[in-house]
Amino acid sequence: PTEEADRLGLSEGRREVRPRLQSKSDQQALWDNLDVIDCFATDHAPHRIEEKDREDNPPPGFPGLETMLPLLLTAVSQGRLTMNDIITRLHTNPLRIFNLTLQHETHIEVDLDEEWTIPATTRHSKAGWTPFAGMKVKGIVKRVVLRGKTVFVDGKVLSEPGSGLHLLSKSLMSPRGSITPSKLLVPI
């Protein structure tokens, strides 16, 4: 919300997002109506500081891939969400809504107890910054296994660029199946 942007000291260009930042009461309305929210997502617009800080028409969007899950896990520790809320809105519902097939031998391991502060610079995004710098969070991604291969451990990407799959490529995907929540997010 706009109050949070003020607290974080975000310049006007860095606040430029769609939809526009709203008030604390608008944010509370989203928490109060979680039952009608199908998915959690980030547009992950990795614009660099130089682009966001220019006075003439800064591009909209925030970088968010590195911070979304830790922020959601923090909401779990605060009692605002459950792990099932996260699994449903980041995995189960997107599979159903976009008619995607299940990727077997794919899961994320998280440490729900680790507390840390989001750094000012990002490690993996070309943006190199985050609007959430300085926020204290609880919960961190420890390992990602994708189609049976460990691709991320303790902050380090292990996969080669270009090793991903196009999600709509039916020939490379396994048949659609059910998911057990413990196989998607495995707290360690």
N, C-alpha and C positions, 0 to 999 in steps of 0.2 A: 504494500500500500504506500501511498504518498508519504505517510508519517515515517515508515521504515526507510524509504529512500532518503528522507531528510536526515534520519539518524545515521545512515551509512555514508552520508555526504556525497551522494551521487550527483554529478553534473546534469544539466538539463538533457544533454545528448545521451548520456548513459541511462536516463530514465525513459528514453524513447522506446516504447514497446507497443505491441498490439495483442490483445486489447490494452488500452491505456491503464496505468496504475490507478487504483481507486482508493477509497478510504478504508480505515480499519473496520468500519461497520459492514462494508461490502465484503471484506475478507471473512468476517464472522458469519455472514450469510452463507458463504460457500461451506464453511465448516458445519453450519447448522443444517445444511441441505445435502450432505454427502450422499445420501441415499439416491439422489437423482443424477449423480456424477458417474458416468460410465468408465472414463479413462483418466489417468494422470499422464500428462505429456509435457515435453518441453520442445519449443520450436528450435532450440539450440541455434541461435543466430550468432556465429562466432566472429562478430565484427571486432577488429582491433581497436585499441584505445584511440589511435589517431583518427579513425573513422567516426567513432562515437563522440569525440570531443570537438569535431569541426563544427563551426557555427552555422554553416550553410547546409541544411537538410541532412542531419545525421541519420543513418539507417536505423530502422526499428529492430528490436529484438535483444535478447540476453543470451549469453552462453549459459548452458544449463546441464549438459550431460554429466559433468563431473560432480555436480552438487545435488542433483535431483534426489537420488536415492538416500544420501546421508541426511538431507532435509526431511524426507519422509520418515526415515528411521528415527529421527529426533522426535517427530510427531508421535511415533509409537511410544517412545520413552516418556512422553508427556501425557500419554493416555488419550490423545486426540484421534489416533488411528490404531488399528490392529494390524498385525502382520497379514491377516487375511484380506483386509482392505487393500493393502499394497499389492498382494498377489492378484487379487481380483481385477484391480484397475490398471496394473502394468502388464499382466500376462493373460489371464483367463478371458476377460472381456475383449481385449484387442484380437485374440485368436478368433473369437466368435464373430465380432463385428466385421473384421476384414477377411473372414473366411481363410485364415492362415492355417497351415498344418503345423503340428507339434514337432519340434526339433528334439529328438531323443538324445539322451546323454548330454543334456545342456542344463546347467544350474549355476546359481550364484551363492557363494558362501559369505556371510556377513558376521561381524562381531557386533552384537547389540550393545555391548557395555563400553566399548572404547570411546572416550571423549577426546575431542580434538577441535582445533580452531581452523576454519577454512582460510587458506592462505590468500594473499593478495594476487598471486600469479597462479595460473592454471598449469598443470603438468602436461596435459595431453591435447588441449584445444588450441587451435591457431589463434584464438582470441587473446590469450595471454593474460586475461583478467576475469574477475567475476564480481557481480554486484553483491555477492554474499560474503565478501572478504571480511574477516574479523568475527564472523558469527561462530559461536560455540555450538557444536553439534555432538550428538551421541549416536554412534553406529557408523560402521565403515565397511566398505566392500573389501574382503580379504582375498577372494579367489573367484575367477570366472572360468567355467568349463563349457566349451562350445563344441557340440558334436563329438564329445569324448576327448577333446584336446584342451589342456590348460592354456588359456590365452592371456590371463592376467593374474598376478600374485603380488600382494602387498604393495600396490601402487605402480607396479611395473607391467607394461604391456609386453607380452611375449610373442604374440602373433605377428606374422609378416603383413605388410600393407597389401591389400587386395585379396586377403584370405577369406573374406566374408562371402555370403551367398545372397543372391537376389531372392527375396522372400517369396516371390510369386513363381519361381522356377519349380514346377511340379516334379520334374525329373530328378531333382536333387534332394527333395524333401521326403521324409517318411510319411506313411499314412497318418491321417489325423487320429488322435487318440485322446485319452483323458490324462489329466495332470494331477499329481498328488502335490499339494502345497509344499510339503517338506522336501520335495525334489527340486523346487524352483529356488527358494530362498532357504538356505541351510545355515541357521545360526551356528557359529562355532564357539 
